[in-house]
Amino acid sequence: MGWSFNIGKIGGTVLRVHVTFFLLLVWIWFMHYQIGGSAAAWEGVAFILAVFACVVLHEFGHALAARRYGIRTPDITLLPIGGLARLERMPEEPMQELVIAIAGPLVNVIIAALIIFALGGSAGIEQMIQVEDPRADFLVRLAGVNIFLVLFNLIPAFPMDGGRVLRALLAIRLSWARATQIAANIGQGLAFLFGFLGLLYNPLLIFIAIFVYLAASAEAQNAQIRSVANSVLAGDVMVRKFATLDRSATVGEAIDLLLATTQNEFPVVDGNGHLEGLITRNDMMRVLKDAGPDAPAASAMRTGLPAVHRRQSLTEGVRLMQEAQAPAVAVLDSHDRLVGLITHETIGEMIMVRAAMPEGFRFKRRTGRSRQDRS
């Protein structure tokens, strides 16, 4: 996620903090300073840091549950409204997602129970709901926040954990795409409710509403891509006609191709058609600014581009693209020669074509193959 900073790595998972989180700390400091002076301000900051420590543990609950099914968590990002654990891939079975989704809130239940036990069970509901009052007991408020995190995250709507629980339960009977769409629709409806309440009571709810709506929409789109990708091959949707660059080309020559075509990504291939790397438009601009048009295009080249065979499922290409956060996936033939590219644009176009097709029509696979393709 952009505008985030690495603050460490735990168990192979990078922990990031979004820049807006620091703005939250400043806002909390001033709000508490107005209530009780400098001491209250710093206690308020410490309380927020303690809350987000609980959020981190919540996200690592998801990560540990996902690891049980062989799913890595590349990074966790802290935002002003909570945490976001990015899984390398989606769970394959509904029950797997159910376990992963419920693991986070379960961590908060354990934290709240431990705090209440440490306080001798003396924390009352009236005290725990005074979260914004710096005069209330620190640990009591922290227990209250953890209980709130459980209740909030179990709301049955995306992107909350409850939405994933709902999808997992629906996916036992319905298709994955249909189950996701139902949970996403509930999430978007909830976003409108948050936005309305934000106009009346707390502007922070408007920010939460925007995040919930966008996250729910993105989840629905990802499920749609997954559903379509399962039914087609990589060769069905790859770009077949594209310009390539030789390793000896200069950045100036790459710029000429950029202006002469509609491409934003250019493969670099050797004399036998084997892929050596990829140069994107942004890479060109960066090297052009730093070294000028005579610099070798290879200095802007990205290596290690994910690749799939053209007869593999598109699902594998989408998974590799998401895991590597790559701008494209190379499509190869049986001799490892580059025969096509899959980009975010081609996947988006495929989704639009599917949506525009009359009901009952299916996406037809390309069966005609040239002599070069028969491999």
Residue, then its C-alpha position, 0 to 999 in steps of 0.5 A: m500500500g502506498w504512503s506506508f513505512n516499514i517498521g519491522k518484520i515478524g515471522g516473515t510478515v512485514l509490518r507497515v504503518h500508513v502515514t495517516f496513522f501519525l496524523l491520528l496520533v497528532w489529533i489524539w494528542f491535541m484532543h486530550y491536551q484540551i481536556g487535561g493538559s500535557a499529561a492527558a495528551w501523552e496518556g492519550v497517545a499511549f492509549i492509542l498505541a496500546v489499542f493498535a498493539c491489540v490490532v496488530l495481534h488481531e491481524f497476526g491471529h488471521a496470519l497464523a490461522a492462514r499459515r495453517y493452510g499454507i497461506r503466507t501473509p506478506d505484510i500487515t498495514l496499520l491504518p487510522i481505522g484499523g489493520l489490514a493483513r494481506l494474504e498471498r492468496m484466498p483460502e480454497e475452501p469456505m471452512q478455511e476462510l471461516v477459521i481465518a476470519i474468526a481467528g482475529p476477533l478471537v484474539n481480541v476476546i482473549i485480550a479482553a478476558l486477560i485484562i478483566f481477569a488481571l483487574g479481578g473482574s472489577a471492570g464494569i460495562e459503564q466504565m468500559i464504554q468510557v473509551e474517550d474519557p482520559r480520566a477513566d482507568f487505562l486498562v478498563r478502557l483497553a478492555g472495552v476497546n477490545i470488546f468493541l473490536v470484536l463486535f465491530n469486526l463481526i458485523p456481517a458485511f465486507p470488509m469486516d471479518g463478519g463479512r468473510v464469515l458470512r461469505a464462508l457460510l453462504a459459499i457452502r451452498l452458493s457459488w463463491a462469486r454469488a456469496t461474495q456479492i451478497a456480503a459486498n452489497i451488505g458492506q456497501g449498504l453499511a457504508f451509506l449508513f456510516g456516511f449518513l451517521g457521520l454527517l449527523y454525529n462524527p465526521l470520522l464515520i465518513f472516512i470509515a464509510i469511504f473505506v468500507y465502500l471501496a473495500a467491499s467493491a474491491e472484494a466483489q471485483n476480485a471474486q468476479i475475476r476469480s470466478v471468470a479466471n477459473s473457466v478460461l486459460a491464460g492463452d484465451v485472454m493474453v495480448r498476442k500482438f505487442a512490441t518487444l525490445d532488444r536488450s541492446a535498445t536505448v531508453g530513447e528507442a523505448i520511448d519511441l515505441l511507447l509513443a508509437t503504440t498503446q502499450n505501457e509494458f514492453p518485454v525485453v527478449d533475446g534472439n530466440g524469443h525468450l523473455e529477459g525482463l519487462i520495462t514499464r512506462n514509469d521505469m522509462m520515465r525514471v531512467l530518462k530523467d536520471a540518465g537521459p535517452d542514450a541510457p541502455a533500456a536494460s537499466a530500466m528492466r525488471t527481471g523475475l517477471p512471473a510466467v505461466h504456460r499458455r495452456q494453464s488456467l488464468t487463475e494461476g496467472v492472476r495469483l502470480m500477478q497478485e503475489a508478486q504485485a507485478p504489472a504483467v504476467a508473461v505467457l510462454d509456450s512449451h519452448d519457454r518462448l514469449v507468446g503473450l502478456i496478461t496485464h491488469e487491463t486485459i483482465g479488466e477487459m475480459i470482465m467487461v466482455r463477460a458482463a456485456m454478453p447476453e445471458g446463456f452465452r459463454f466465453k469461447r476459448r481460442t482453438g485455432r492455433s498457428r504452427q508456432d503455437r502448436s506446442 
